[in-house]
Amino acid sequence: MMPTASGPPQGTVRTWLDARAEDDATAYVFTDGSASLTWSALLREARCLARRITAEDVEQGESVAILHPNGRAGVIAFFAAVYGGFRATMINLAAGPDAIAYALDHCAARVALVHDDVNILFEQTRPRGLQRLTPGVADNTASLHPVTAGDDALLMYTSGTTGRPKGVVHSHASLLAGGWTTQMAHGLSATDRGFCVLPVCHINGLCVSMMGALVSGGSIAMSAKFSATRFWQQIGETESTWFSVVPTIVSHLLHGTADPDADTRARLRFGRSASSALAPDVHAAFEKRFSLPLIETMGLTETAAQILSNPLPPGVRRIGSPGVAWGNEVSILGPDQRPCPPGTQGEIAVRGPNVMRGYLNDPEATAAAFTGEWLRSGDLGRQDEDGYVFVTGRIKELIIKGGENIAPREIDEALYTHSDVIEAAAFARPCTVYGERVEAAVRVRESSDLTDQMLIDICVERLGRFKAPDRVFFLPELPKGPSGKIQRLRLRDIT
């Protein structure tokens, strides 16, 4: 059952949890004071709740909606749904009532596991026929459904920034493969403890942290949300050895006043960044200040998170690249959908055991996402001779000015070269002369004396007048999705 470098995990989440529970090692600790969970305790509670769901006549493979913040009850709810043979449907509580109502209706769940703190939100958004599983005495007599590696295990909705969210379906096999790619890339073992501040309703928090720990046999320290002032303290208190964050968190830590103490620095092996591109200047400044390797990676909801990662030291890390493929194959496809030679820009595509089964109830979108066995990422990039991928932008976010494609990331990185810039994102604005023009939005540190012209001048110097933004907006905070990724396409509507 154990994975190797030559092959992904075999079995199901159920068989893996059963195996982990054979000893009494710690699985989860929580920063909110909740009781920790050993693997054996997690199995007992998850299996008990799985039987409770089964007793409600929920069919094998049917969606079970989960509305929980990060925490002890949410961990148990997820494992209970998957262990019982159901499709754990993770609802993003920050998505807004309309998106939540859509997901709850679209998934066709009849039973929901709901945290007390969000019950009002659930009542406001639930469709007729969806009922909360009320607290009570568990039915321990229900026989669990049979489960195979190819059965549905997870339903997670995309952010829907360009239309209705799509429901990504993963099997037990692809979920475990997602944890395996993380375990391989980062050398995770039973002695490692990851610090999870990213929401587990997002693929990064769920697969990198939760599945990574299940496959490696390590443990997870879980926080309800990110706190810049308490981040390093919480890592120290929980004795974590690694953490996974997103670029906006990296930037906030870099601009914060808190630092890890000597014991925490000595214990930490690495940090990892994913979900969007990490600006090279921010990356270098973070490593210089905190004396900690920061591993840039890349993943998708459709690939159970990670597809690319830089190696740990002493391996070669290339700042500006999310690294090389681990556990799957990555290729750059040209307009003819054929692999491009090294150095040529095209669409990043992936194939491997961590790729989704498809989009729920959307065969057209599923078909459009694939070219043969290759899943199209929607990201543009190039690959060097050593296999390192360099992401140049999202196809749907390209700025087309006077017929020339401009990658917003170029402008972002120029803006981040000023140390006062905490968040930055360039975007397109319709223009009667060029079709589209370049604009940008930033969040800067308090008391900064930066002006829009100063930032425009930086971009002109680095990129030339044509690619430099015509305007730069100063915002108290840039809009973000559940993982902390800046939602670039929303900026045009709010500036």
QUIRAWO-V649828 format. One record per residue. N is the residue number from 1. SS is DSSP state (H for helix, E for strand, L for the rest). Layout:
n=<N;N>
ss=<SS;SS>
//
This chain:
n=<1;2;3;4;5;6;7;8;9;10;11;12;13;14;15;16;17;18;19;20;21;22;23;24;25;26;27;28;29;30;31;32;33;34;35;36;37;38;39;40;41;42;43;44;45;46;47;48;49;50;51;52;53;54;55;56;57;58;59;60;61;62;63;64;65;66;67;68;69;70;71;72;73;74;75;76;77;78;79;80;81;82;83;84;85;86;87;88;89;90;91;92;93;94;95;96;97;98;99;100;101;102;103;104;105;106;107;108;109;110;111;112;113;114;115;116;117;118;119;120;121;122;123;124;125;126;127;128;129;130;131;132;133;134;135;136;137;138;139;140;141;142;143;144;145;146;147;148;149;150;151;152;153;154;155;156;157;158;159;160;161;162;163;164;165;166;167;168;169;170;171;172;173;174;175;176;177;178;179;180;181;182;183;184;185;186;187;188;189;190;191;192;193;194;195;196;197;198;199;200;201;202;203;204;205;206;207;208;209;210;211;212;213;214;215;216;217;218;219;220;221;222;223;224;225;226;227;228;229;230;231;232;233;234;235;236;237;238;239;240;241;242;243;244;245;246;247;248;249;250;251;252;253;254;255;256;257;258;259;260;261;262;263;264;265;266;267;268;269;270;271;272;273;274;275;276;277;278;279;280;281;282;283;284;285;286;287;288;289;290;291;292;293;294;295;296;297;298;299;300;301;302;303;304;305;306;307;308;309;310;311;312;313;314;315;316;317;318;319;320;321;322;323;324;325;326;327;328;329;330;331;332;333;334;335;336;337;338;339;340;341;342;343;344;345;346;347;348;349;350;351;352;353;354;355;356;357;358;359;360;361;362;363;364;365;366;367;368;369;370;371;372;373;374;375;376;377;378;379;380;381;382;383;384;385;386;387;388;389;390;391;392;393;394;395;396;397;398;399;400;401;402;403;404;405;406;407;408;409;410;411;412;413;414;415;416;417;418;419;420;421;422;423;424;425;426;427;428;429;430;431;432;433;434;435;436;437;438;439;440;441;442;443;444;445;446;447;448;449;450;451;452;453;454;455;456;457;458;459;460;461;462;463;464;465;466;467;468;469;470;471;472;473;474;475;476;477;478;479;480;481;482;483;484;485;486;487;488;489;490;491;492;493;494;495>
ss=<L;L;L;E;L;L;E;L;L;L;L;L;H;H;H;H;H;H;H;H;L;L;L;L;L;E;E;E;E;E;L;L;L;L;L;L;E;E;H;H;H;H;H;H;H;H;H;H;H;H;H;H;H;H;L;L;L;L;L;L;L;L;E;E;E;E;E;L;L;L;L;H;H;H;H;H;H;H;H;H;H;H;H;L;L;L;E;E;E;E;L;L;L;L;L;L;H;H;H;H;H;H;H;H;H;H;L;L;L;L;E;E;E;E;L;H;H;H;H;H;H;H;H;H;H;L;L;L;L;L;E;E;L;L;L;L;L;L;L;L;L;L;L;L;L;L;L;L;L;L;L;E;E;E;E;E;E;L;L;L;L;L;L;L;L;L;E;E;E;E;E;H;H;H;H;H;H;H;H;H;H;H;H;H;H;H;L;L;L;L;L;L;E;E;E;E;L;L;L;L;L;L;H;H;H;H;H;H;H;H;H;H;H;H;H;H;L;L;E;E;E;E;L;L;L;L;L;L;L;L;H;H;H;H;H;H;H;H;L;L;L;E;E;E;E;E;H;H;H;H;H;H;H;H;H;L;L;L;L;L;L;H;H;H;H;H;H;L;L;E;E;E;E;E;L;L;L;L;L;H;H;H;H;H;H;H;H;H;H;H;L;L;L;E;E;E;E;E;E;E;H;H;H;L;E;E;E;E;E;L;L;L;L;L;L;L;L;L;L;L;L;L;E;E;E;L;L;E;E;E;E;E;E;L;L;L;L;L;E;L;L;L;L;L;L;E;E;E;E;E;E;E;L;L;L;L;L;E;E;L;L;L;H;H;H;H;H;H;H;E;E;L;L;E;E;E;E;E;E;E;E;E;E;L;L;L;L;L;E;E;E;E;E;E;H;H;H;L;E;E;E;L;L;E;E;E;L;H;H;H;H;H;H;H;H;H;L;L;L;L;E;E;E;E;E;E;E;E;E;E;E;L;L;L;E;E;E;E;E;E;E;E;E;E;L;L;L;L;L;L;L;H;H;H;H;H;H;H;H;H;H;H;H;L;L;L;L;L;L;L;E;E;E;E;L;L;L;L;L;E;L;L;L;L;L;E;L;H;H;H;H;H;H;H;L>
//
